[in-house]
Amino acid sequence: MSMPEEPAPLGVGRTPTGRAEVDGLLGRLADADHLPADGHAEVYEDVHRGLKSALTSLDARPAAAPGPGPVPAPSYDTHDNRS
């Protein structure tokens, strides 16, 4: 019977999101590369909590200022009433 291989990085590339908090959490997933499988759940749960918190904070932000209102209808008669 052969011994199981040591944990090794998968080498999966990540595209930055532009949000430092989210990028840091996604970077934390690489920690699981160096752990045995039974240690992955703790990393995944930690990252999940962080991402959930980041999403919740987006909902808590104040709404953006409203843009310009609707364009009012012209006040003159737009129908040509010629016979």
C-alpha positions as CSV (number, residue, x, y, z in Angstrom):
1,M,0.0,0.0,0.0
2,S,1.5,3.4,-1.0
3,M,1.4,6.4,1.3
4,P,-0.9,9.3,0.3
5,E,0.8,12.2,-1.5
6,E,1.4,15.4,0.5
7,P,-1.0,18.3,-0.1
8,A,0.0,20.4,-3.1
9,P,-1.3,23.7,-4.5
10,L,-3.8,23.3,-7.3
11,G,-2.3,26.3,-9.1
12,V,-5.8,27.8,-9.9
13,G,-5.4,31.5,-10.9
14,R,-7.6,34.2,-9.4
15,T,-8.8,37.3,-11.0
16,P,-8.7,40.3,-8.6
17,T,-12.2,41.7,-7.9
18,G,-11.0,45.2,-7.1
19,R,-12.3,44.9,-3.5
20,A,-9.4,44.4,-1.1
21,E,-11.6,42.6,1.5
22,V,-12.9,40.1,-1.0
23,D,-9.5,39.6,-2.7
24,G,-8.0,38.8,0.7
25,L,-10.7,36.3,1.5
26,L,-10.2,34.6,-1.9
27,G,-6.5,34.5,-1.3
28,R,-7.1,32.7,2.0
29,L,-8.5,29.8,0.0
30,A,-4.9,29.1,-1.0
31,D,-4.3,28.2,2.7
32,A,-6.3,25.0,2.1
33,D,-3.8,23.9,-0.6
34,H,-1.2,23.1,2.2
35,L,-3.6,21.4,4.6
36,P,-4.8,17.8,4.6
37,A,-8.4,17.4,3.4
38,D,-9.8,17.4,6.9
39,G,-8.5,20.9,7.4
40,H,-10.2,22.4,4.4
41,A,-13.6,22.8,6.0
42,E,-12.3,25.3,8.5
43,V,-10.7,27.5,5.8
44,Y,-13.8,27.3,3.6
45,E,-16.2,28.2,6.5
46,D,-14.0,31.1,7.4
47,V,-13.9,32.4,3.8
48,H,-17.7,31.9,3.5
49,R,-18.3,33.9,6.7
50,G,-16.2,36.7,5.4
51,L,-17.8,36.8,1.9
52,K,-21.3,36.7,3.5
53,S,-20.3,39.6,5.7
54,A,-19.0,41.6,2.7
55,L,-22.2,41.0,0.8
56,T,-24.3,42.0,3.9
57,S,-22.3,45.2,4.2
58,L,-23.3,46.1,0.6
59,D,-26.9,45.9,1.5
60,A,-26.3,48.2,4.5
61,R,-24.9,51.0,2.5
62,P,-27.0,54.1,2.0
63,A,-28.8,54.3,-1.3
64,A,-27.2,56.5,-4.0
65,A,-28.6,59.9,-4.5
66,P,-31.5,59.8,-7.0
67,G,-30.7,61.0,-10.5
68,P,-32.7,63.5,-12.4
69,G,-36.5,63.0,-12.4
70,P,-38.7,62.1,-15.3
71,V,-38.9,64.5,-18.2
72,P,-42.2,66.5,-18.0
73,A,-44.6,66.3,-20.8
74,P,-44.8,69.4,-23.1
75,S,-47.4,71.9,-21.9
76,Y,-48.4,72.8,-25.5
77,D,-50.9,70.9,-27.6
78,T,-49.0,68.3,-29.6
79,H,-51.9,67.4,-31.8
80,D,-52.5,69.2,-35.1
81,N,-56.3,69.9,-35.1
82,R,-56.5,71.1,-38.7
83,S,-59.4,69.8,-40.8
